[in-house]
Amino acid sequence: MITYENTVTIRDLLERAVQLYRDKIYLRYEREDDVIYDITYERFGELCRIVGAYVNEERKKWGRPVHVGLFGSSSVHYISTMVGVMASGNVAVPLVYQLDLAHLADCLNRAEVDILFYDWEHEPVVKDLKDLCPGIKEYYSIQTVRKAPSLNDILKDMRFTGKEWAVNGEACEAGGDDLCMILYTSGTTGRGKGVMLTNANLTGNVLSLDDVDDGVDNTVCLNVLPIHHSFCINTNVFHMMAIGATLCINGPLSLLGKHLRTFEPTLIYIVPMIAKSLYNKIAALAASDPGLTEADALRAVYGRNIRRIVCGGGGLSPELAKKYAALNVRI
């Protein structure tokens, strides 16, 4: 089990991980040029502190914690912004990017969001939000664009060094009982409820987990789960950080097959439907080639290193679990 003594806040968790795993790779991703990029724990910490310092400058103006909305899909800058906001003593509000305009505006207003970071592809929706969400004071594209304020403007601001959580060292301290995230439920019986999570809610979940990859060094996890879900935030983002693992970002689900072969994870968190779909590919591949065993087909689908699959969000068929176990994959 992970032991992080006196770790009760997101900042504690992050700073401890940076100290322990400074030069290890935390985030790995592929861009459209098919080149793999790596972000070390040290660099990730710097990105988080830059965002945190910016948000704390805004906090000084308003005299209270800042609520920061995030509207987009998983990326290095989404994750570093989300963690930076919480670790600086402020409040992150991850939003479902498939929401229609009315529901999105409702969530933003009820969460009292002050600043919104968004993927540029959602700019048409964000443009319409401005009349519906008068409380939002600043909008930033997560991607660098010339025609609008972007996260890159903050990252290039000379006031923010990446070494401190605030300009002139006046950092805001958060405690375990302080709010750090508002996460909306799916709203299947009405409007989604904004669940208020404290630092200790999140770190308590993370630190109660065992090393799911059986203590093996160099755990590599592929992030497939939606970044605005607690399953993803607790397991992919924070638990991988706590054990010094590498988290590879999949992006669109259509790239899953390619990125399984590219990143060759040892571990993956998925829902049962995806586990079944991938097993069906294994079975079909083995059936199509008499010279190919199911173990060979497993490696062709998942890569050479898969050892563990964690399923959640629905019922897992015992039969499916047995089929994976027969391939020496614990699910």
N, C-alpha and C positions, 0 to 999 in steps of 0.2 A: 504494500500500500504506500502511496506517496505520503511523505511527511514534510510538510512545509511549516515549521514552527512559527507561531504567531502570525500566520497568514489569514487575514480576515477581510481584506479588501482586494479589489481588482488590481490596484497599484502594487500591493504586496506581491500578488501572484506574478505580475509582469516583471517587476524588478528582480525578483528571485530567479525567474527563468532566464532573464538576460545575464544575471551574474553567473549562473551555473553553466549556461550553454552558449555563451557569447558568440563564438565563431561557428557554431553549428547552423545548419540551414533550417529555418522555421517554415518559410513559405516558398513554394516552387510553382511556377506557372509557365504556360506556353502562350506566346503571342501569335498574331496572324502570320508572322514571318517564319513560323515553325521553329523558332529558337527558344530554348528553355532558359528561364531567368530564375535566379535564386535570391532570396532575402534572408540574411542571417538574423539571429536573435538580436544581436547588437543593433543592426540597422532598423529592425522592426521597432525596437525600443525608441530609437531616435524619431521615427515617423510618428509614433504615438505621442511622444513628448511635444513635438512641434504642434500637432493638433490640440493637445491639451493646453499648451501655453496660449494658443490663439483663443480657445474657448474661455480660458480664465481671464484673458484681457476683456472679453465681452462681459464676463461675470462681474468684473469690477464696475462696469457701467451700470448694471442693473441691480447689483447688490443681492443677488440670489443665484442658486444653481441654474445653469443654462440647460434647456431641453433641446436636444439635437435630433432631428429626424433623419433617417437613412432610407432612401428609396432607390433600390437597385438590386443587382445580383452580386454574388460573391466575387471579390477581387482583393488584391493586396491593399489597395487604398480604401476600399469599403471596410475591411477588417481592421486596419490600423486606425481609421477614423473612429469606428465604433469603440474599440478598446481604449483609444486615447481620450475620448470623451468621458468614459466611465472612470478610467484610472486618474483623471484629473479632478475628480470629485463632482462631476456633472452627470447628466442623465441622457442616455441614448434611447431612441425610439425607432427600432427597426420596423419597417412597414412592408406589407405584402405588395409586391410590385404589380400583381395582377388586378388590384382593386380598381373599380371604376372611379371616376372623378368625384362623385358625390360621397362615396364611402371613404375615399382617401382624405378628402377635406374634413369629413366628420372626425376621423381618427386624429388628424393633425390638430384640429381645434380642441378636441377633448384632452389631448395630451399636452396642450399648451406649448406646442413646439415653437422655438424662437428662431432656429437656423435649420435649413434643409439642405442636405447633400443628396444629389441625385445623379443617376446615370444619364448621360446626355441624350440617349435614345428616347428618354421620357420627357424631353424638353417641351413638346407640344402640350402634354398634360400639365406640367409644371407651370407653363405660361397661363393656363386657365385657372390654376390654383390661386394665383395672386389676388384675385378679387374675392375669393371664397375664404381665404385664410389671412385676415388682416393682422394677426398676431405674429406672423413670420416676418422677421426683420431682414434676414439675409438668405440668399440662395446661392449654392455653389455646385457647379458640375463636378462630379468625381473625376471625369476625364478632362484632359487639357483641351480647351477650345479657345479660339481667339475672340469669339463674339459674346462671351459671357464670363462672369467671375467663376473661377474654378479652384479646386483644391490646390493646384500647382501654384497659384498666387500666394497661398498661405505657406506652402513648403519653401518658397523662394524668399519669403519675408525675412530680412536680416535680423529682425528682433528675436526670432525664434531659432535657437541654436540646436535644438534636439537634445540638449544636456539637462535642461531644467523644465519643470512643469509650469513655470510662470516667468514672465519678464521680471528681472530684479529679484528673483528668488522668492517672490511672495505667493507661494503655492497654496492652493486651498486643500485642506486636509479633509478626508472623508472617513467615516467610521463604518463598522460592520453593519450597523442598523440604518445607515443612510441610503436613500433611494439612488439606484444607479441605472435602472432600465425600466421602461414601460413596454410591455410586450402584449400585443393584441391577440386575443383568441380568435378562432375561425368565425365565430358569429353564426353558427348553423341554426340557432333558434332566435335570432334577432341581431342587433348590432354587436360587433365584437367587443369584448370587455378588455379594458386596458389593465393588465395585471402588473402590479407595482412590485418590482423585485429589488431587494437590497443587495449590497455588496456581499453580505454573509449568506444570503440565499444562494447566490451563484458560486462563491468559493466553497461553501459547504457541500454543494452537489459535486463539484469537481474533485475536492480532496477526499471525498468518501469513496471514490472509484479506485479499484485496483488497476494495476498496469494491465490493460486488456490485451496486450501483445505478449503476455507471459514473461515480462522482464527482458525480452530480447533487445539488444542494442540496435540503434538505427531503425526504429519503427518509422515506416512511411505510410501515411494515411491519405487516401484520396477523398477530397471533399465533394460529395454529390448532393447532400441534403441542402434544402433552401436555407440561406443565411439568416432569414428572419424567423426561424423556428428555434425554440429552446433546445430541442434535440441536437441541432447543429451547433448552436452557440456553446452549450456545455461540453459536448463531446469533441467535436472537430476543433473548435477554436481554443477553448480553455484547457481541456484535458490534454490535448497534444502539446500545448505550451508547457503544462506542468511536468510532463514526463520527458521533455526535450526531443519530441518527435518532429518529423518533417511533414507538413500538411501541403499536399498538392491540390491545386484548385482546378476543378473540372470545367467549370463554365456551363454552357448549355448542355442539357441532357443528351442531345444528339451527338456530342463528342465523347460520351462515356466509353464506347468501345475503343476508340483511338487512344484515349488517355489512360485506360487500364493497361494497354500495351506499352505506352510511352513511359509512364511513371512507375509501373510495376509495383503497386503498393503491397505492403505486408498485411494491411488492415483496411477495411472499408466499412463505413456505417451506411446502411441502406434500409429501405422499407421492403417488406416481404415480396411485393409485386416485382421489384427490380431483381431481387435474389432469384425468383422463379424464372423471370425472363432470361437472365444470364445462364441459369442452369439449362434451360431449354436450348440455348445456343450451344452449350457444351455437348449435350446429348445429340443434337442434330449434326454437329461437326464430326463427332465420333462415328455416327451411323453412316455418314456420307463417305467415309474412308476406312476400309477394313484394316489398313495398316496403322491406324491411329487409335490409341487407347483413350479412355475417358480422362486419364491423368494428363496425357498429351493435349487433349482438347481443353482441359482446365487451364493449362499454361497458355494456350493460344488465345483464350478469352480473357483471363484475368492477369496475364503476365506470369513470370516465373516465381514470384515471391509470396503470393497470397497465402496467409496462414490462418487468418481470423476474419470472420464477418460478424458484425453486430446488427441485428434487425430490431426495428421498433416501429411504432405507428400503426400497427395492425397485427392480426394473428398470424403466427408462423406455423405452417403445416409441419407436423412431426415427420411426415414422409420426406418432405424437402430437406429437413435438417439431417435425416439419416443419409440421404443421397450425397449431401456435402461431406458428411462424416466419412463416408466410404472413400472419398477422395482426399482424406486427411486434412480437411478444412473444417475448423471448429466454427459453428454458427450459433 
